[in-house]
Amino acid sequence: MTMEKLLTSNEAAVMLRVSRRTVGQLQAAGKLRPIRIGEPGKRGRVFFTEEELQHYLDGLRGRTRRSPG
């Protein structure tokens, strides 16, 4: 099993070439799916995989479409 590196919101913003605020807005809109680490019911920390960010970029370019779920 390969462990994928988790990126912070700041690192995701750099990769997407947007602001950290925009990353948060994309997450809130459901366009980016985060991985939350922390206790259930608490805020916790938010991370993104490179694969998730690449899916988003590919969608902008019209290359791939992710199935819902």
Secondary structure, DSSP 8 states (H G I E B T S, - for coil): -----EE-HHHHHHHHTS-HHHHHHHHHTTSS--EEES-TTS--EEEEEHHHHHHHHHHHHTS------
